[in-house]
Amino acid sequence: MGVRIVMNKLGSGKTEKLYKEIIEASITLPMDETILLIVPEQATLNVQHEMIRAHPNHCITNIEVLSFGRLSYRMVDELGVAGKALLSDVGKTMMIRKIIDTSKADYPFLSRHIQKKGYVNELRDLMSEFSRYGISEYDFESIVDQTDVEILKLKLKDCGKLYNTYKEQLLANYLSGETLFERLVEVAHESQWLKKATIIIDGFYGFTPIQYLLIEKLMYTAKELTLTLTGEASVLKGKPLDESHLYYESYYTYHALLQKIHEQRIHDYTEEAWIDEPAGDVNFIQHLRENLYQYPYDAFEVGPKGLHLAHASSMKKEVAYIRDSILKLVMEKDYTYNDIGVLAGDLNRYERLINEMLPEAGIPIYFDKKKPFASNDAVIFVMSIIKVFKSNFSYEAIFEYLKSDYVDYDQDLLDHLENYVIRYGIRGLSAWSKEWVYKVPDIHRKKETPQAIQLLSAINDLRDMIILPFVAVKHTKKQRVKDHLLHIYEILRHHEVESKIQNKADDYMSTYHYDEARTYNQVYKVLMTLFDQLALMSTEEKVDDGTFYNLMEAGIEQLELGLVPPRMDQVIIGDLTRSRMPRKKAIFAIGLNEGVVPMLKEGSGLLTDREREWMVEKGIKLAPTTIKNLYREQFYIYMALLNTSKSLYLSYTLMNEEGKASRPSHLIHMIKKICPLVRHYNIDQLYKDKIVINRPSVVFKQLLQKLQEDKDINIKGDMDVESILTWYRKEPEWSSRLEMALRGRKDHLLEDHLSDSHRLYGETLKNSVSRLEQFSKCPFAHFVTYGLKAHEREAYEITMPQLGLIFHKVIELISNRVQMRHLSWSDVSETMRKEWIEEFVMDLVGEETQRVFFDSNRNIFLLNRLKKILNRSIWAIAYQISQGDFRPQFTEWHFDGADYDVSSLNLELENHRKMILRGTIDRIDSYSNDTYTYITIIDYKSSSQDLDFGDVYHGLQLQLLVYLNAALQVQEKASDKKVIPAGLFYFKIDDPFIASLADYNEAHVEDGLLESMQLKGVALNDSDVIKKLDNLFVKASKVIPVSKNKDGQLSKASKVLELEDFDTLCGYVRDETQRIGNEIVNGNIEVKPYKKGEQSACDYCKYSGICRFDDKMPNFEYRRTDQEKDKDYLEMMKNHCQQD
């Protein structure tokens, strides 16, 4: 027995010397002896590769490279525990979830948070931490009453109880990594294998209490034991160090080991200090090793050759810089990819960009991390099966299942089936089990056709096939976990999922996507292992689908795939504090931002730092707190960054992925102070107006980026761009891709005019006013809506258009009833209103619609709300009508140019084409004296709207004025009196909320309601007409938007127009509708949405995915409609009419 502690500084050549010593010893080692090299888990693969590479025979038969965890698994047979089932981390996670789910009352604190994503994993890690640090359930009992903090008391009670139950179940039935390790500590001294082993423990910066116990056993069990520590011998053996010192962890470990050696009375003990002093001049790497995180430090007074410091405005540009720098090292300086390592401050943030940008440049990469399992499509498919059972065939669950790659149904027929399910709100197994009889939804055909009947039959056949595997398993709401698993397994077999997964793996392999191929080669096996773990910990107890889903979700969240590197020559991508890379010629450290390096992360979400410190004070040792972790992380960063022999690239960003400003890490400032002559590059400036020439795929993206950023670039005038374009046009592989990419430019835009529009719209346009307004908002959206007739699929829901139709129809029916019964509006009592609304609403809600309205409490509430809104609106309408002398002449008046020979509805267009206007005016009120007939046009709206002259000018608000033109011309033909416009108004159908003060009475509330529901728009500036619109108007009208000053004149706030202004508006709108009609028949389909302030036609547009409008792209721009004031617009319309 002999114990040796080797102390070394970083860069002293310890690794090479140690490996050489191990290999030389292994060559002469007796056959029955082993050299056991114990390293951190994440370093095992790299160390094995290095050992094999360094060994003269390039194989290691009597050298084993293991982690502490793998050592305990390696000795299962010797430990005498092979009879028990081994529970993985996944199984432990599901066990914890099950313990809490089945006894929620016993865990009042934990059960409230158990649904949070990742919470069960935190609990499992905490239980493992308690086990690693040798904590017992009695420790909790001893301290729980010593705190007055109620939330901590709840946590300790729940955690203590959970830990006790967890340990009991674990010890009674299973083996785990922790229990195996504890068993290893107990019997290590009896192991014949360990007694003949030469053991080296390398790469650790510290140990947990249970690892110290094992090391203590190995000191007098192993043939020889060597432990390596990073740090100068004089520092580790010197005076006590502060926790913030770089080598504090090594110092503490050295003295802890020394104490164990003395306790075990190990006499054969040696210490060695391996120091490899550099020859020649000191370079920046050696200088940083001596000074980084050291106080005081010495400055490096020469330019640090090989040290590169840079910043970028975005992560994408930072990764582009890394990509191009790697290619430069490989292509110009003869580096291999294996000579280069990339370390990220937060690898998760950079993973997607690196995975996208480096392989496309032909750079082989390997992520030194395990791959999450939850996002794999096979796992999602399994979870979708459980969701189908759990949600009883909800739309979301069943179509997540049906849209998977693992079901084989006709896709076109499946689309029809989905439309059918959405249209009729089909959900529940009972609904899926019955034959569907409603007609197939088709917005273009109202009557059933033979094709529709045949399609319905095919849909029913598909429905039968879909439910077959679910019905066959005879699933019940509550059943044993094993039964749940068996049902899922049967459905997987039904769809031959195992062979489909293997086919995917083969396809990926054949196309050289090795990572994906290896992933899919493991997926099914890992899934079955998960099933086995869940079956292993299950009992005869029955659980519902929700509980089973939670168990599966907890297990899947924990699953990770460890992929072996596909090749030796590759760039390893790792985490700055976790990865254990071998020495590299060049290291790129990216994302060195404040808050990321070091990572400001509060330990566990269960126990805060303050709570952990309190527990340590009470004698319970736990994992380090955040502050201690920061010091430890500082040491990891030091070890990782300076593990390079030639070059070090450090970079950070000025903005994070959310676009928020971010600052450089304190590490950057330290490097600049220690190496003040280092050059600091601005990556954005390096790439400005440049295209870096390397791989075709990379150059192609840079080219597109340049064309996108520079909207005004002239392709033919830029020689650099032109020469690159010429190269791509000559290459068959790239020419078609280039042409597609260039379509976004001015000379390659999609057609903005149809050459033969009459085939689409016919010789005569039959237009509604809303169609004209749609064209003014965006010609392309008009083309898709009215030309291509694209539409959203019908859904089983209450839509605003449906409500709008009901609102309008009920108001029309009540108006007709008032007229038929020769009542005045003031005669309509509240009782009559409510009875009529109830009658008409229920009549209007048809069979299918009625199902929707009564399908849920929400929809029932909506129906009752609709009735309340109608009641309040009709009350306001009755008041407004009864206050004046104007009376409804027409309600829901339908007009069509084909029926009325008037110029405003029948417009002559260019090329001998015509446009007929048609529509429905909600209400026309009129008042006649001996000479004139005055009319008002009133339009009902479900949202607030007012007359905006700017919108009229730009063709966005034509409705009221087109209606006025039609009403004036039609009525003048039918009347012997001159017809004059008295007003144009919008009425908002509403039941407004009025905030009333304590001293408000009912009259005040009523006044507030009337003021809120006042008509919006403009009235004729004629005092007699205004008086006829509101007989009670004195200071401020409750009916129309007018008020008076103290002198009795109309105020500036009054919305009134002179008769000449009405004529101007009517004349301008006639010309504008004709202009729009000509644009339509001339085939204008330009992607040109309007924008007014922050509002634009693109807001809520259904076709944004088709037009791909982006105002950042060249030659895409809005049509601005907010340049002038209302007065200016009215003046501009007058000038237009005078010119005509």
TORTOR-794976 format. One record per residue (C-alpha): residue in one letter; z, y, x. Coordinates in steps of 0.5 Angstrom, whole numbers, plus 500, padded with zeros to 3 digits. Layout:
N
aZYX...
//
This chain:
1140
m500500500g498507503v497514499r493519502i492526500v486530502m486537502n479541503k476548501l470549497g464548501s468544507g463538506k468534503t464530498e459528503k464526508l468522502y462518500k460516507e467514508i467510501i460507503e462505510a468501507s464498502i459495507t465491510l469490504p471483503m468480496d474479492e476487493t473493490i473500491l475504485l472512485i476515479v472522477p472526471e469523465q463528465a462527472t461519472l454519471n452524477v457521482q454514481h447517482e449520488m453514491i446510490r442515493a447516499h448508500p443505505n441499500h441504494c445500490i453499489t455492488n463493490i464500488e466502481v465509479l470510473s474515469f481514467g479513460r473508462l479504467s483502461y477500457r475496463m482492464v482490456d482483458e488484463l492488459g492482454v490487448a483484447g485481440k486488436a480492434l478498438l479504434s474510437d475517436v471517430g475512427k481516428t478522425m477518419m484515419i487522419r483524413k485518409i492519410i492526408d487525402t491519399s498523400k497530399a504532396d507529403y503534407p503541403f501545409l495541412s492539405r491546404h486547410i483540410q477542407k475547412k470544417g472541424y480542421v480534421n477534428e483539431l488535427r486529431d485532438l493535436m495528435s491525442e495531445f502529443s500522445r497524452y504529453g508523451i511527445s515522440e516523432y524525434d522531438f519534432e526532428s530536434i526542433v524543426d530546424q531551430t526556427d526561422v519562421e517558415i510557416l512554423k517550420l511547415k507546420l512542424k514538418d507536417c505535424g511530425k510526419l503525420y504524427n509518425t504515420y498516425k502512430e505507426q498505423l495505430l500501433a500496428n493495427y488498432l487500439s485507441g484510448e491513448t494506446l490503451f492508457e499507455r498500455l495501462v501505465e506499462v502493466a498497472h503494477e501487474s494487475q491483481w484487480l488493482k492490487k486489491a483495490t482501494i482507489i480514490i481520485d477525486g474531482f481533478y484540478g490537475f493531471t496530464p504527464i501520462q496520468y501522473l505516470l499512472i498515479e505513480k504506478l498506483m502509489y505502490t500498486a493499489k491497496e490504498l490510494t487517496l487523492t483529493l485537492t481543492g485548496e487550503a493546506s496552508v496555501l498548498k504547502g506554503k510559499p510558491l504561488d504565481e500562475s494567476h493565483l486561484y489555487y495555483e493549479s492545486y499547488y502545482t499538483y500537490h507538489a508534483l504528487l509530493q515529488k512522485i511520493h518521494e521518488q517512489r519512497i512511499h513511507d505510508y503517506t499521510e496528509e489530511a486537511w478537512i475543514d468544516e467551519p460554518a456555524g453562526d453568521v457568515n452568509f454571502i456564499q461563505h464570504l465569496r468563497e473566502n474572497l472571490y478571485q482573492y487579493p486583497y478582498d473584504a467587502f460583505e457589509v450586509g445585504p447578501k440574501g440569496l444573491h441575485l444580479a440581473h441584466a436583460s437587453s436580450m438572451k430571450k428575456e434573460v432565459a424568460y427571467i430564469r424560467d420564471s425564477i425557477l417556477k417561483l422557487v418550485m411553486e413557492k419555496d418547495y424546491t425540487y427541480n433537482d435542487i436547481g442547476v443552470l450554468a451558461g458561459d457559452l452553452n451552445r448560444y443558449e441551448r436553443l432558447i433553453n430547450e424551447m422556453l423551459p420545457e414549454a413551461g413544464i420544467p424538465i431539463y437535462f443538458d449535461k453535454k453530448k448531442p451532435f450527431a451530424s444534424n440527425d435526419a437519418v445521418i443527413f439521409v445517408m450523406s445524401i445517398i453519397k452526394v447522389f453518387k458524388s455529384n452524379f445525380s445533381y438536382e440538389a443531391i437527388f432531391e435532398y435524398l427524395k425529400s427525406d422521411y426515409v423514402d416512400y414515394d407519392q408526394d404530389l407526384l414527386d412535386h410534379l417530378e421536381n418541377y419537371v427536373i427543374r424545368y428541363g435541367i435534368r441531371g446525371l445518371s444517364a439522363w435519369s436512366k432515359e425515358w423523359v419525353y418533353k411535355v409536362p410544364d404548365i404555365h396555364r396550358k400551352k398545348e398538351t392534354p390527355q391529363a398531361i400525357q398521363l402525368l408524364s407517364a406516371i412521372n416516368d414510372l416514378r423515375d424508374m423506381i427512384i433510380l432502381p436502388f442506385v442502379a442495382v448496386k452497380h456503383t463505380k466511380k472508384q472502388r474500395v471503401k468497403d464497397h462504398l459502404l456496402h452500396i449505402y447499406e443496400i440502399l438503406r435496406h431497400h428503404e427499410v431505414e432501420s425499421k423506420i428509425q425504430n418507428k420514429a423512436d416508438d412515436y416519440m416515446s408514445t408522445y413522451h418526447y423521451d430525449e428524441a426517443r432515446t436519440y433514435n434508439q441509438v441512431y442506427k446502431v451508431l451509424m453501423t458502428l461508424f461503418d464498422q470503424l471505416a471498414l476497419m481502417s480501410t484497405e484494398e485501395k480504391v477511392d473515389d466518391g469525393t474522398f469517401y464523402n470526406l471520410m464519412e463527413a470527418g467521422i460524422e462531425q466527430l460523432e456525438l450521442g451521450l444521453v442518460p438523464p430520463r428522470m431524477d427530478q430535473v434541472i441540469i443545464g451545463d457549461l460553466t467551465r466543463s460541467r461537474m454538478p453536485r451541490k445545488k440549493a440554487i444555481f443560475a449562471i447566465g450569459l456572464n458577458e465579457g469575452v464569454v466568461p472567461m472565454l477568450k479563445e486562442g488555443s488550437g487553430l493549428l498551433t498558436d500560443r506563441e508557437r506553443e510557448w516556443m516549443v515549451e522553451k525547446g523542451i516539449k511540454l504541451a497543453p496550457t496556452t490561452i493565458k494559462n487556460l484563463y487562469r485555470e478557467q477562473f478556478y473552474i468558474y469559482m468552483a462551479l458558481l459557489n457550489t450552491s448552498k442557498s441561492l446564486y442568480l447571476s445574469y448577463t445581456l446588453m446585446n448578443e444574438e447578432g444585436k451588437a452591444s455586449r458588456p458584463s464580464h469582469l466577474i460581475h464587477m468583482i461580485k459587486k465590489i465584494c457584495p456592494l449591497v447586492r440588488h441589481y435588477n433590470i429584467d426589461q423593467l421587471y417585465k415592462d407592462k406585466i404578464v407573469i402568471n404561471r403556466p398557461s403556455v408561458v402566459f399565452k406567449q407573454l400575452l402575444q408578445k404584449l399584443q405585438e409590442d403595443k400596437d395601439i393597445n385596446i384589447k377591450g380597454d385593458m382589464d388585465v389583458e381582457s381577463i386573461l383573454t376571457w380565461y383562454r376563450k373559456e378553455p377548449e384547449w386554448s380558445s382556437r389557438l387564441e383566435m388564430a393568434l389574434r388574427g394579426r390585430k386590427d379587428h381580426l385581420l384577414e379580409d382586405h376586400l373581396s365581396d364578389s370580385h367579378r367572379l374572379y376578374g369578370e365583368t370587363l377588366k383586361n389590363s396591362v399597364s404593368r398590372l395597374e402598377q403592380f396594384s399600386k405597389c401592393p394590392f395583395a400582391h396584385f391579387v395573388t398574381y392576377g387573381l389567384k394566378a400564382h406563379e413561380r415554377e419554370a426553371y432550366e435557366i436564363t431569366m431576365p424576362q427571357l433576355g428582355l424578350i430577345f433584346h426587344k425582338v432583335i431591336e424590332l427586327i433590325s428596325n424593320r429591316v432598316q425600313m424594308r431596305h429603305l436604309s437610313w440608320s446612319d447607313v447601318s455599318e458595324t459589320m451589318r449590325k453584328e451579322w444581323i444580331e447574330e442571325f436574329v439572336m440564333d433564330l430567336v433561341g429555340e430548341e429548348t432555350q438553345r439547350v440552356f444557352f449552350d449548357s454551360n460556359r457561364n451561359i455561353f458567356l451570357l449569350n455572347r454578352l447579350k450580343k455585345i450589349l445588343n451591338r452597343s445598344i443598336w449603335a447608340i440607337a442608330y446614333q440618336i435617330s440619325q442625329g435628329d429629324f424624328r424617325p421611328q414610326f412604329t416599333e413594338w406597336h401593339f394596342d388593345g382597347a378592343d381594337y381602338d375606340v378611344s377613351s384612354l383605352n376603354l374606361e368606364l368603371e363603377n357598377h357598370r363595369k369596364m376596363i380595357l387597356r392593352g400593351t406594346i409600345d417599344r418605339i414611337d418616333s415622329y416628326s411632321n411639319d405643315t401644321y403639327t405631328y410631334i411624337t416621342i414615346i421610347d421604352y427600352k429598359s434593361s435597368s436604369q430608369d427615369l421619369d419620377f413625378g412622385d411615382v406617377y402621382h402614386g400610380l407606380q409609373l404609369q406606363l409612358l403616360v398611358y402609352l402617350n395617351a393611347a398614341l395621341q388619341v389613336q394618331e389624332k383619329a388617323s391624322d388631319k394634323k394635331v398630334i403633340p407630345a415631343g418627349l417621353f423617354y427611357f432607353k437603357i439597353d446596355d454596354p457600359f464600361i467607360a473608365s478612360l484616362a491614359d490620354y483619352n482617345e477613341a473619340h473621347v471614349e465614344d463621347g463617354l458611351l453616348e453620354s452614358m446611354q443618353l435617353k432619360g425622361v422629359a422633352l417638350n420645352d420648345s427650342d425647335v422641337i429640341k433641335k429636331l430631336d438633336n440637330l447637333f445640340v449646342k451646349a449639352s445634348k448627347v441624345i436627350p437630357v438637356s443642356k444650355n447655360k452660357d447665356g444660351q438658355l436651357s439649364k436647370a438640369s434640363k428635363v423639359l416640360e411645357l405642353e400644359d404640363f404634358d396635358t396635366l400628366c396625361g389627364y391625371v394618369r387617365d383618372e389614376t388608371q380609372r381609380i385603380g380599375n375601380e379599386i380592383v373591381n371593388g375587391n381591394i386586396e389589402v396588404k398595403p405595400y408602398k415604401k419610398g426611402e429604403q425601397s419598398a414593394c416588399d423588396y424581392c417580393k415572391y409572396s412575403g411568406i403568404c401575406r406575413f407583412d411585418d410593420k412591427m405588428p399592429n396595423f401593418e404599415y407601409r403606404r409612404t410615397d416619398q413625402e413631397k418633391d417632384k415640383d410639389y407632385l406636379e403641382m398636386m396633379k395640376n390641382h387634381c385636374q383643375q378640380d375635375
//
